[in-house]
Amino acid sequence: MLPTGLLPDEGLAAFDDLPLKHLHASPYHILDPTSTMTILRPPFLRITHLELCAELDREDDTDDEALARWMTLASLPKLSHLALNCNMDMHVYVHLLAACKALHALILLRNPPRRRPAEMDILIENLRFVMMPVEHYTADWQRGVLLGNDFWARADILIAKRISGEMDRRTFLLEDTS
């Protein structure tokens, strides 16, 4: 049985021609290579902005198996912006930044951890890493729809300021502008 919203195999050809650039989805099916809607299908190969909203780990997965599924994102040739609204181990984010060379921004939609793991220092040093507290998510989405000033645009500005030296290179937290 297909999850809600997915098409049967014979209907996927029409889906392949969609000019998909931005996608908000759960990673369960698109990062599963056995799924008919795998991320390796033609419409996903055109995505520039991808927001994934759940953990991918399964109870019977080894850490390596779970990490391998996340690493399929590196095969997206046009992916420039990735937002993750999930609470994974920080090492996955470090691996994603290393594997996704064309990625301009990795945005974690979550609050910074109370205890800072060692991987957090590695992430902060990477100018492509941004974190936005989740309590601002709905307001940010509305601001993006109405004004075009969403977390994607503000992350680009933050990263540009870090690169130019206009802002401290270790500033990674995206402030709320509402």
C-alpha positions as CSV (number, residue, x, y, z in Angstrom):
1,M,0.0,0.0,0.0
2,L,1.3,3.4,-0.9
3,P,1.5,6.2,1.6
4,T,-0.9,9.1,1.1
5,G,0.1,11.3,-1.8
6,L,2.2,8.8,-3.7
7,L,1.4,7.6,-7.1
8,P,1.3,4.0,-8.3
9,D,4.3,2.9,-10.4
10,E,2.5,3.4,-13.7
11,G,1.6,7.0,-12.9
12,L,5.2,8.0,-12.0
13,A,6.2,8.9,-15.6
14,A,4.0,12.0,-15.6
15,F,5.5,13.0,-12.2
16,D,9.0,12.7,-13.7
17,D,8.3,15.8,-15.9
18,L,7.4,18.2,-13.1
19,P,9.8,21.2,-12.8
20,L,10.3,20.5,-9.1
21,K,12.8,23.0,-7.4
22,H,11.6,23.2,-3.8
23,L,10.3,20.3,-1.8
24,H,9.2,19.8,1.8
25,A,8.8,16.1,2.6
26,S,9.4,13.2,5.0
27,P,12.6,11.4,4.2
28,Y,11.1,7.9,4.7
29,H,10.2,7.2,1.1
30,I,12.4,9.5,-0.9
31,L,15.6,8.3,0.8
32,D,14.6,4.6,0.7
33,P,16.2,3.1,-2.4
34,T,13.5,0.4,-2.6
35,S,10.7,3.0,-2.8
36,T,9.1,3.9,-6.1
37,M,9.5,7.6,-5.1
38,T,13.2,7.4,-4.4
39,I,15.2,10.6,-4.4
40,L,17.0,9.3,-7.5
41,R,13.9,9.7,-9.7
42,P,14.2,12.5,-12.4
43,P,12.0,15.1,-10.7
44,F,14.1,15.1,-7.5
45,L,17.3,15.5,-9.5
46,R,16.2,19.1,-10.3
47,I,15.6,20.1,-6.6
48,T,17.6,23.0,-5.3
49,H,15.9,23.4,-1.9
50,L,14.9,20.4,0.1
51,E,13.4,20.4,3.6
52,L,13.1,17.1,5.3
53,C,10.9,16.9,8.4
54,A,11.5,13.6,10.3
55,E,14.2,11.3,11.5
56,L,15.1,8.5,9.2
57,D,16.6,6.0,11.6
58,R,14.7,2.7,11.9
59,E,15.0,0.5,14.9
60,D,16.7,-2.3,13.1
61,D,19.2,-0.1,11.3
62,T,22.8,0.0,12.1
63,D,24.4,3.5,12.3
64,D,26.1,2.8,9.0
65,E,22.9,1.9,7.2
66,A,21.1,5.0,8.5
67,L,24.0,7.2,7.5
68,A,24.2,5.6,4.0
69,R,20.6,6.5,3.4
70,W,21.2,10.2,4.4
71,M,24.3,10.2,2.1
72,T,22.0,9.5,-0.9
73,L,21.4,13.3,-0.8
74,A,24.9,13.8,-2.1
75,S,23.7,12.4,-5.4
76,L,21.3,15.3,-6.0
77,P,23.3,17.4,-8.6
78,K,21.4,20.7,-8.1
79,L,20.8,20.6,-4.3
80,S,22.1,23.9,-3.0
81,H,20.0,24.2,0.2
82,L,19.0,21.5,2.7
83,A,16.9,22.1,5.7
84,L,16.4,19.4,8.3
85,N,13.6,19.5,10.9
86,C,14.7,16.5,12.9
87,N,16.8,15.6,15.9
88,M,19.6,13.4,14.6
89,D,23.1,12.8,15.9
90,M,25.4,15.7,15.0
91,H,27.8,13.4,13.2
92,V,25.2,12.9,10.4
93,Y,25.2,16.7,9.7
94,V,29.0,16.7,9.6
95,H,28.9,13.9,7.0
96,L,26.2,15.6,5.0
97,L,28.3,18.8,4.7
98,A,31.3,16.7,3.7
99,A,29.4,14.6,1.1
100,C,27.2,17.3,-0.4
101,K,29.9,19.5,-2.0
102,A,27.5,21.7,-4.0
103,L,25.5,22.5,-0.9
104,H,25.5,26.2,-0.1
105,A,23.5,25.9,3.1
106,L,22.6,23.2,5.6
107,I,19.9,24.6,7.9
108,L,18.9,22.8,11.0
109,L,15.4,23.7,12.1
110,R,15.9,23.0,15.8
111,N,17.2,24.6,19.0
112,P,20.9,24.3,19.7
113,P,21.6,21.3,22.0
114,R,21.9,22.1,25.7
115,R,25.1,20.1,25.9
116,R,27.4,20.9,23.0
117,P,28.8,17.8,21.5
118,A,32.2,17.8,19.8
119,E,30.7,17.7,16.4
120,M,29.0,21.0,17.0
121,D,32.4,22.7,16.9
122,I,33.1,21.1,13.5
123,L,29.7,22.3,12.2
124,I,30.1,25.9,13.5
125,E,33.4,26.1,11.7
126,N,31.7,25.3,8.4
127,L,30.3,28.5,6.9
128,R,27.5,26.6,5.2
129,F,26.0,25.6,8.6
130,V,23.0,27.5,10.0
131,M,20.6,26.7,12.8
132,M,17.1,28.2,13.3
133,P,15.1,27.7,16.5
134,V,11.9,25.8,15.8
135,E,9.6,28.1,17.7
136,H,9.9,30.6,14.9
137,Y,9.1,28.1,12.1
138,T,5.4,29.0,11.5
139,A,6.0,32.8,11.6
140,D,9.0,32.3,9.2
141,W,6.9,30.3,6.8
142,Q,4.2,33.0,6.7
143,R,6.8,35.7,6.2
144,G,8.3,33.7,3.3
145,V,4.9,33.3,1.6
146,L,3.9,36.9,2.1
147,L,7.2,38.7,1.8
148,G,9.7,36.3,0.3
149,N,11.9,36.7,3.4
150,D,12.0,33.1,4.7
151,F,14.7,31.1,6.4
152,W,16.2,30.2,3.0
153,A,16.8,33.8,2.1
154,R,18.0,34.8,5.5
155,A,20.4,31.9,5.7
156,D,21.9,33.0,2.5
157,I,22.4,36.5,3.9
158,L,23.9,35.1,7.1
159,I,26.3,32.9,5.2
160,A,27.4,35.7,2.9
161,K,28.1,38.0,5.9
162,R,30.2,35.2,7.6
163,I,32.2,34.7,4.4
164,S,32.8,38.4,3.9
165,G,33.9,38.9,7.5
166,E,31.0,41.3,8.1
167,M,29.9,38.9,10.8
168,D,31.8,36.6,13.2
169,R,32.5,33.4,11.3
170,R,31.3,31.3,14.2
171,T,27.8,32.9,14.2
172,F,25.5,30.2,13.0
173,L,22.2,31.0,14.7
174,L,19.6,32.5,12.4
175,E,17.8,35.2,14.4
176,D,14.1,35.7,14.3
177,T,13.2,38.9,12.4
178,S,9.4,39.0,13.2
